Amino acid sequence: MSSGESLFLEQQQHKVGDWVHITRISNGFNPRAYGSQGFVMAIDKEDEAAEVLFLKHGSGKDIRQLIWIHLEDLSEMNSSLEGEDIQTLIDMALATNDKEWFQELTEKLQKELIGW
């Protein structure tokens, strides 16, 4: 398998809801965005791009920026969440009026607080 084929297969693994971070800068992105973290909202397989809601800038600042970025510029993150992360997502679910996501997150938060 060539490295190009390997990269293509890796890119296809991203899916909606995955936590990702920028591991390559291309297409005029500011190099300081390297390391920015967010989650995939949508994927355009034809353009090989993902719409990502970034919540943490590479500089460490909290942000809320929705942008399209090439799949090859992203890598999947360890998706373990802590209480504070879950609370932020609950706020986002409320802001977007996503009842199903809200319920899923509140159940996850309760399990973390209780410990099982």
ChimeraX attribute file (.defattr): number of C-alpha atoms within 10 A of each C-alpha:
attribute: neighborCount
match mode: 1-to-1
recipient: residues
	/A:1	5
	/A:2	7
	/A:3	8
	/A:4	9
	/A:5	10
	/A:6	10
	/A:7	12
	/A:8	14
	/A:9	11
	/A:10	14
	/A:11	21
	/A:12	13
	/A:13	11
	/A:14	20
	/A:15	15
	/A:16	13
	/A:17	14
	/A:18	18
	/A:19	22
	/A:20	24
	/A:21	25
	/A:22	23
	/A:23	15
	/A:24	16
	/A:25	18
	/A:26	11
	/A:27	8
	/A:28	6
	/A:29	11
	/A:30	9
	/A:31	11
	/A:32	11
	/A:33	18
	/A:34	18
	/A:35	20
	/A:36	21
	/A:37	25
	/A:38	25
	/A:39	22
	/A:40	22
	/A:41	17
	/A:42	16
	/A:43	20
	/A:44	12
	/A:45	11
	/A:46	6
	/A:47	10
	/A:48	14
	/A:49	20
	/A:50	25
	/A:51	19
	/A:52	25
	/A:53	21
	/A:54	22
	/A:55	18
	/A:56	18
	/A:57	20
	/A:58	17
	/A:59	11
	/A:60	12
	/A:61	9
	/A:62	13
	/A:63	14
	/A:64	11
	/A:65	12
	/A:66	15
	/A:67	13
	/A:68	15
	/A:69	20
	/A:70	19
	/A:71	25
	/A:72	19
	/A:73	18
	/A:74	24
	/A:75	20
	/A:76	20
	/A:77	14
	/A:78	10
	/A:79	11
	/A:80	8
	/A:81	12
	/A:82	12
	/A:83	13
	/A:84	10
	/A:85	11
	/A:86	18
	/A:87	15
	/A:88	13
	/A:89	16
	/A:90	21
	/A:91	13
	/A:92	14
	/A:93	18
	/A:94	13
	/A:95	9
	/A:96	11
	/A:97	11
	/A:98	12
	/A:99	12
	/A:100	9
	/A:101	16
	/A:102	19
	/A:103	13
	/A:104	12
	/A:105	19
	/A:106	15
	/A:107	12
	/A:108	16
	/A:109	20
	/A:110	12
	/A:111	11
	/A:112	14
	/A:113	11
	/A:114	7
	/A:115	7
	/A:116	7
